[in-house]
Amino acid sequence: MSIQPIIEAIKTYETIIIHRHVRPDPDAYGSQAGLKEMIVQSFPDKKVYIAGEEDPSLEFLTNMNQIFDETYKNALVIVCDTANAGRISDQRYDKGDKLIKIDHHPNVDEFGDIMWVDTSASSTSEMIYDLYQSAKHDGFKFSDEAARLIYAGIVGDTGRFLFPSTTKKTFQHAAELVTYNFDRPSLYDGIYSIKDKIARLRGYILQHFELSESGMSTIKLTKSLLDSYGVNPMETGQLVGVLGDIEGIKAWVFFIEEEDLIRVRLRSKGPVVNEIANKYNGGGHPMASGASVSSWEETDKVMKDLDEACMNYEG
């Protein structure tokens, strides 16, 4: 689609509220806050807010705003990096005057008055920089802080440019972004440094993962286990990729027990996993997805589906 309708909407509205998905990652924060920073630099008189729950592990990037219900009246709402409406953090997203979806996940759940979905993009942050490149002809401006946030999102969603989603355009964007003045070593530390308790739990995972004949691996992190390491479920996002370098693993799943549900984290080196996630209240990328189930008995169904995907995969 043409990006111009999004540019015109941003120019038109005086109040803009930007959302992203629950359980945020650097791309969710980076695209959301990077877009805000770009708009603020371009239109200092506009009121621009970012909405959603705080994630302590991402506070080095930015902090969310407190937003009153009345702020949504006559506002433009933009949702970044979220394929499913049910996974939008802060469900007031539909209280504004106009809704825009900007995302790089498969467009499973169509929502919004304007939808810009580009599954060829490495990240939604990459798309926000595309938006700037088109919008600069309309007077939009960029800044060092916008570059820091967008670069963080690209780095996070490409696994430091290692994932297959990384393209020539991704590298071109990164080359331009690093010409801005921000502390890259500090940014990498914020994304990848871990506390000692996380390192110890990583050791447990490497000692206790299970691998089936099909190439499927599973890890179950019960609430009692997490408590014994002093780790809360929000912090486990730093652990999901730990099995990715192990020979023989085609796809893996983490089950993380929370107070009222079990969080499902699916990762893959080939078998498509977002179709499985869609069956269990989730979604995401073909190689990286999230979902949730209500019981340990239901996790057996997820494992069966993933095992079949691995057995049927020819790669």
N, C-alpha and C positions, 0 to 999 in steps of 0.2 A: 504494500500500500504506500501511498504518498505520505511523507512525514509532515507535509505542510499543514494539514488540519490540526495536528498537535501543536505546532508552532503558533498557529493563529489562536488556538484556545488559550495557550499560556500567555500570549500577548493581551488577550481580551479580559481575562478574569483578574480581579484584584486580590482574591484570597485563594490560595492553592494549598491543598493538603495531600501529602504523598504517603502512601501506605506500601507495605511489602508483606512477605509471608511470615507466618509463625516459625519458631525455631530458626531464626535468621542465620545466615552465613555471611562471609565478607561481600559476596556479590549483592545480597539483599540490602545490606547496610550501604555498600558503596554506591549502588545505582540510585537508591532512595536519597541518600544524603548528598551525593554528587550532583544529582538533578536539582535538589534544593539550592545548593551552593551556586550552581550555574544561573538559576533564575534570580537569586538574590543579587548576584553580581550584575546581571543584565538589567534588572528592574528593582532598584533599591526601595521603591515605595510600596511594592507589593508585600502582602503578608503571606509568608510561606512556612508551612509546618511539616514535620515528619512524625508519623504516628506508628504506634506499636509498642509491644512490651520491650523492656530493656533486657539486653543480654550482657552480663558482666564481662564475658570474654571478648566482647567487641566494643567496650567502652573507650578503648584507645582510638577508635575511629570517630565516634560521635556519640551524642546523647539524644534521646527522643524528646519531643515537646509534649507538654500537657495541653490538651485541647478540649475546650468546652463544647457541649452539644450545639450551642447556637452558632459556633464558628462555621459549621457545615452549611448554614443557610447561604444560598447563592454562591457556594464555593465550587471550584474545579477540583475534583479528586482524581489523582493519578495513582494507579496500583502498579508497582514494579515487581518483576521477577516472581510472579505468582500465577500458576496455571489454573488452580482450582479456587473458586470463590470462597469455599468453606475454609481454606487455609490462609485467608487474608488476616493479618494481625490487626485487631480492632475492627469489629464488624460494623462500625458506623460508616464504612466506606461508601455505602449506598445512600447516604443522607445529603449528599451535595446536589448541585444543580446539573453537573455533567460529570461523566465517569470515563476515564481513559485507562486502557490496559496496555502496558509495555512489558513484553516478556519474550524469552527465548526458549521456553519449554514447549512441547507439543500442545496445540490448542485444544485440549480435551474439554475444557469448560469455557464456553464463550460468554463473556460478560463485558459490559461497557458500551457506551455510545460510540466510542472509537477504539478499535483494537489494532495494535501494531505488534504482531508476533513474527519473529524471525528465528526459526530453529537452526539456521546456519550460523548464527552468532555464537561466539564462545561463551558469552555472558550477557546479562542485561546491562551491565556496566559498559560493555563494548557498544551496545546500542545507544546508550546515553551519549557516548562520544560521537557516534554517528549523528545523533540529533543535533549536537553542538555544531558539527561541521556543516550541516544544512542550515542551521539557524543563525550562524554568524553573519550570513548575508542579510539577515533581518535585524542586525544589531546586537545579537546575543554575545555575551562575554564569558570568558573562562578565567580561572584563577589557579594559583598554586594549590589551594585547599581542594578545589574541585578535582584537580589532577591527581592529588594524593588519594582521594576517595575512589575515583574511577579506576586508578591503577590497582588499588587494593582489591577491588571487585574482580578485575580481570585476572590478577594473579591467583586469587582464591579459587575461582571457578575453572581455571585451566590447570590447577595443580602445578603452579610455577612454570606454565607453558609446556607441560609434559603430556596433557591429555589430547586425544585426537581432534577435539573440537577447536584446538588452536590452529589458526589459518594465517596466511600471508597478511591479511588485513589486521589480525590480532597483533602481530609483531609490528606492523606499521603504526598502529595506534599506540602501542607501548613505546615505540621509539620516539614518538611525538610527546607522549606524556612525561617521559623522563627528562625532557628539556625544561620542565617546570621545576621550581625550587621547593623540594620537600625531601625529607630524610628517609631514603629507601631502606637502609639497614634497620632503622627503628621500626619501619612499617613491617618488614619481614619478621622481626622479633615479635611484634604484636600478634601476627598471624600464626607463627609456628612455634614460638617458645612455649614450653609446658611446665607446670608445677611438678614438684617431686612426687606428689601423690598420684598424678596422672601417669607419670613414668612408671611407677610401681604397678599400677593397674594395667598398663600396657604389657608389662612383664607377665602378669597373670594371664592376660589374653593370649600371648604367644605360647604359653605353656599349656593352655587348656582348650584351644580351638579344636573343633572336630571337622574332619574332612571326609566326605563320602566318595564312593567310587566314581560318581558322576563329575566330581570336581566342585561340589558345593561345600561351603564351610559355614559353620554356625557358632555364634557366641551368645550366651544368655547372661545378662547382667541383672541379677535380682536386686531388689531394694536392700536386702540384708548384706549382699556382697558390696554394693556401692557404699553403704554405711560403714562397712568395715575398713574401707579405704578412705573414708571421708570425702567422697566424691558425690556431687549431686547430678541428677540426670542431665541438667543443662550443660555440664562440662564434658559429657561423653562424646560430643561432636568431634573433639580432637583425636578420638581413638578409632573412628570408623574406618579410616584408610590403612590401618596398621597391617592388615593381611594382604594388601595389594601386591607386595613384592614376593610372595611365597609361591614357589613353583608348584604347579598342579592345581591351584585354585582358579576356577573359572568365574565363580560368583560367590558372594558371601552375604550373610545377613546378621545384623546385631539386633537382639531383643533387649530393650532397656525398660525395666519395670519402674513405673511412676506410681503416684498415689491411686489414681483411678483408671489407668490404662497401661498398656505395654506398647512402647514406642518401637517401631520397626524401621531399621535402616538397611537398605539394600544397595549393594555395590556389585559391579560386574566388569570383567575383562572382555566380554563378548555377548553372552546371553542377554536378551532384552529383559529388563526388570521393571520398567515403569508400567507395563501392562499388568504385572502382578500387584504392584502398589495400588493401581486403580481399583482393584477388587477389594482392597482393605482400607478404604477411607483415605486414600493418599494419591500420590502422583509424583511426577518429576521427569528426569531425563531417562533415556533408554539404558544408560550405564550407571545411573545414580538416582535413587528415589527414596521416598519416605512414606510411611503409612502408620496405622495404629490398629491394635486389636484389643479386645477386652479381657482375654484370659490366656493362660498358658496352653490350654487345649487348642485355642485358635491358632497359636503359633505353629502347631503341627501342620495345619493346612497350608500356611505360608511356606514352610520348609518343603512340603510335598510339591507345591507349585514350582518352587525354585529348583528343586532336584530334577523335575521333569524338564524345565527350561535348559538346565545344564546337559542333561542326557540328549536332548534334541539338537543341541547346538553343534554346528559343524564349522569350525574355524581354525 
